[in-house]
Amino acid sequence: MEKMKVDGYDAVIIGGGLSGLMASIWLTTKGRHVAVVSKGDPMCCLSTGCIDVLGHTDSPLKDIRKLPSSHPYRMIGQDTIKEALAFFKEVMEGIGLHYTGDPSRNAEILTPVGTPKTTCLVPSTMRIMSNLEDEYLHVVSFKGLKDFYPSYIISRNKNANFSIFDMGVYNTMGLAHAFEEKAFLGRFIRRIRELEISDARIAVPAVLGLRSPERIMEEIRLETEKDIFEIPTLPPSIPGLRLFRGLKQALLEKGGQIYWGKEIASVEKTGNKVEAITLAGEGKPTRVHGKTFLLSTGSFISGGLYATRESKAYETVFDLPVYMPDKRHKWFNDDFFKTGHPIERAGILVRESFRPKDNDIDNLFVSGSILAFSEIMKYQCGHGLAISTGVAAAKQMDGFLK
Ligand SMILES: Cc1cc2nc3c(=O)[nH]c(=O)nc-3n(C[C@H](O)[C@H](O)[C@H](O)COP(=O)(O)OP(=O)(O)OC[C@H]3O[C@@H](n4cnc5c(N)ncnc54)[C@H](O)[C@@H]3O)c2cc1C
């Protein structure tokens, strides 16, 4: 029989989304030996890369207290949320992806249809919208690029125009890779110079490289003497991918281990402790032993939760009880874009220690969008909630390990 490989850690993080990755990076800074196990890429790859903390308000941090007491943010409180977001900025700075913005007030950025998006922390390659109307804006897009609409953007801006460059690459991923090449970047810079526009801010779809957008942008600024910024595109989103890849890189640099693309075949428990998980895959199965475990597998979209036709929802790793707000006939809504759908409240109920309620396992913690009552669309709090509950749960795990 094939022998099993056994690896052991202080903390095993199940789910490599923003929540799991931030929790794992935080634990490494406390000297903990950490592994992340994830079966697929997370939701942040689809996102703008911006960190929404709490939408529909000017003051996200302050207005956390207005949320219902069942919301996971209310278990953490403003100080830990602020600390977690500051830690996020610090981690991103460490890998050369700076974020601007302040969690005490929301900002607006430009979207590919010219409307503003309210968010909180913004990649430094994008621009917060204040004063944008007063200055001449020149939008440069690329031939063949779908879901990016320069004419919509300029139609909302009285002092703007646009150009479309045919650079021989027709999608966001291809362009982002091409911008990392010197020759392609040089060609783009020449095209910008040929525009012969003065005193303009240049806006481009967010494709200025996958790894080093800030360096690329700086080179464009130096060579053209033009101020340039990125507008996020619809999924697949390059700033979302930068965020995901950056956090994985940060974790590896801090000594974390990553098991990617692995399904969990079984879970071992003794008494009220999870001992290990076994990963299926090609080659030898791997038994990953942990002193603590974090469940951050996301909600229905990422596969952390699963619903049957019989009104039942399951948590897919430990089979934890799932809070469901209503019977199945109430899971539907006539208006696709209406927020506040009851299904958004589904998830795992936890205690203040981030350990699951209605369960006697001591060393299991939960964070991110799998938490019940998160309602990330209604409250526009996706990444902010993932980061802060990840860090808050990691603190609880560190305390448990002590
Ligand atoms: C299209 C779109 C755009 C968005 N845009 C924004 C935005 O601009 N700003 C913002 O703040 N928020 C945005 N959000 C919301 C935000 O992306 C999410 O709320 C947040 O990233 C959730 O993070 P998470 O770590 O909790 O879960 P996820 O990102 O869902 O990560 C869960 C991870 O767990 C893995 N997993 C699942 N099941 C298992 C299993 N059984 N075993 C092992 N691994 C497993 C998954 O593969 C995944 O990698 C957007 C969401 C979507 C869908």
The ligand as an SDF file (V2000), in Angstrom:
LIG
                    3D

 53 58  0  0  0  0  0  0  0  0999 V2000
  -17.6820   39.3300   -8.8950 C   0  0  0  0  0  0  0  0  0  0  0  0
  -17.3140   39.7650   -7.5060 C   0  0  0  0  0  0  0  0  0  0  0  0
  -16.7140   41.0060   -7.3180 C   0  0  0  0  0  0  0  0  0  0  0  0
  -16.3840   41.4380   -6.0320 C   0  0  0  0  0  0  0  0  0  0  0  0
  -15.7940   42.6580   -5.8960 N   0  0  0  0  0  0  0  0  0  0  0  0
  -15.4230   43.0920   -4.6510 C   0  0  0  0  0  0  0  0  0  0  0  0
  -14.7210   44.3420   -4.5050 C   0  0  0  0  0  0  0  0  0  0  0  0
  -14.4480   45.0510   -5.4730 O   0  0  0  0  0  0  0  0  0  0  0  0
  -14.3760   44.7240   -3.2440 N   0  0  0  0  0  0  0  0  0  0  0  0
  -14.6710   43.9730   -2.1250 C   0  0  0  0  0  0  0  0  0  0  0  0
  -14.3410   44.3840   -1.0080 O   0  0  0  0  0  0  0  0  0  0  0  0
  -15.3160   42.7700   -2.2530 N   0  0  0  0  0  0  0  0  0  0  0  0
  -15.6830   42.3160   -3.4860 C   0  0  0  0  0  0  0  0  0  0  0  0
  -16.3190   41.1020   -3.6240 N   0  0  0  0  0  0  0  0  0  0  0  0
  -16.5460   40.2720   -2.4180 C   0  0  0  0  0  0  0  0  0  0  0  0
  -15.2500   39.6330   -1.9440 C   0  0  0  0  0  0  0  0  0  0  0  0
  -14.5020   39.1940   -3.0700 O   0  0  0  0  0  0  0  0  0  0  0  0
  -15.5100   38.4580   -1.0090 C   0  0  0  0  0  0  0  0  0  0  0  0
  -16.4760   38.8010   -0.0400 O   0  0  0  0  0  0  0  0  0  0  0  0
  -14.2480   38.0250   -0.2680 C   0  0  0  0  0  0  0  0  0  0  0  0
  -13.1460   37.9480   -1.1420 O   0  0  0  0  0  0  0  0  0  0  0  0
  -14.4910   36.6770    0.3970 C   0  0  0  0  0  0  0  0  0  0  0  0
  -13.2810   36.1790    0.8910 O   0  0  0  0  0  0  0  0  0  0  0  0
  -13.2280   34.8080    1.7010 P   0  0  0  0  0  0  0  0  0  0  0  0
  -11.7870   34.5780    1.9890 O   0  0  0  0  0  0  0  0  0  0  0  0
  -14.1740   34.8450    2.8320 O   0  0  0  0  0  0  0  0  0  0  0  0
  -13.7760   33.6710    0.7230 O   0  0  0  0  0  0  0  0  0  0  0  0
  -13.4210   33.2350   -0.7570 P   0  0  0  0  0  0  0  0  0  0  0  0
  -12.7730   34.2960   -1.5190 O   0  0  0  0  0  0  0  0  0  0  0  0
  -14.6770   32.6440   -1.2750 O   0  0  0  0  0  0  0  0  0  0  0  0
  -12.3210   32.0710   -0.5620 O   0  0  0  0  0  0  0  0  0  0  0  0
  -12.6490   30.7830   -0.1450 C   0  0  0  0  0  0  0  0  0  0  0  0
  -11.5640   29.8350   -0.6130 C   0  0  0  0  0  0  0  0  0  0  0  0
  -11.8150   28.5440   -0.0490 O   0  0  0  0  0  0  0  0  0  0  0  0
  -11.6350   27.5370   -1.0250 C   0  0  0  0  0  0  0  0  0  0  0  0
  -12.4860   26.3910   -0.6520 N   0  0  0  0  0  0  0  0  0  0  0  0
  -13.8360   26.2800   -0.6970 C   0  0  0  0  0  0  0  0  0  0  0  0
  -14.2100   25.0570   -0.2780 N   0  0  0  0  0  0  0  0  0  0  0  0
  -13.0730   24.3870    0.0410 C   0  0  0  0  0  0  0  0  0  0  0  0
  -12.8010   23.0650    0.5340 C   0  0  0  0  0  0  0  0  0  0  0  0
  -13.7920   22.2160    0.7740 N   0  0  0  0  0  0  0  0  0  0  0  0
  -11.5190   22.7110    0.7330 N   0  0  0  0  0  0  0  0  0  0  0  0
  -10.4950   23.5760    0.4900 C   0  0  0  0  0  0  0  0  0  0  0  0
  -10.7060   24.8340    0.0270 N   0  0  0  0  0  0  0  0  0  0  0  0
  -11.9700   25.2310   -0.1950 C   0  0  0  0  0  0  0  0  0  0  0  0
  -12.0740   28.1950   -2.3150 C   0  0  0  0  0  0  0  0  0  0  0  0
  -11.5420   27.5370   -3.4260 O   0  0  0  0  0  0  0  0  0  0  0  0
  -11.5310   29.6260   -2.1290 C   0  0  0  0  0  0  0  0  0  0  0  0
  -10.2050   29.7160   -2.5720 O   0  0  0  0  0  0  0  0  0  0  0  0
  -16.6620   40.6340   -4.8960 C   0  0  0  0  0  0  0  0  0  0  0  0
  -17.2490   39.3760   -5.0810 C   0  0  0  0  0  0  0  0  0  0  0  0
  -17.5760   38.9370   -6.3600 C   0  0  0  0  0  0  0  0  0  0  0  0
  -18.2200   37.5930   -6.5250 C   0  0  0  0  0  0  0  0  0  0  0  0
  1  2  1  0
  2  3  1  0
  2 52  2  0
  3  4  2  0
  4  5  1  0
  4 50  1  0
  5  6  2  0
  6  7  1  0
  6 13  1  0
  7  8  2  0
  7  9  1  0
  9 10  1  0
 10 11  2  0
 10 12  1  0
 12 13  2  0
 13 14  1  0
 14 15  1  0
 14 50  1  0
 15 16  1  0
 16 17  1  0
 16 18  1  0
 18 19  1  0
 18 20  1  0
 20 21  1  0
 20 22  1  0
 22 23  1  0
 23 24  1  0
 24 25  2  0
 24 26  1  0
 24 27  1  0
 27 28  1  0
 28 29  2  0
 28 30  1  0
 28 31  1  0
 31 32  1  0
 32 33  1  0
 33 34  1  0
 33 48  1  0
 34 35  1  0
 35 36  1  0
 35 46  1  0
 36 37  1  0
 36 45  1  0
 37 38  2  0
 38 39  1  0
 39 40  1  0
 39 45  2  0
 40 41  1  0
 40 42  2  0
 42 43  1  0
 43 44  2  0
 44 45  1  0
 46 47  1  0
 46 48  1  0
 48 49  1  0
 50 51  2  0
 51 52  1  0
 52 53  1  0
M  END
$$$$
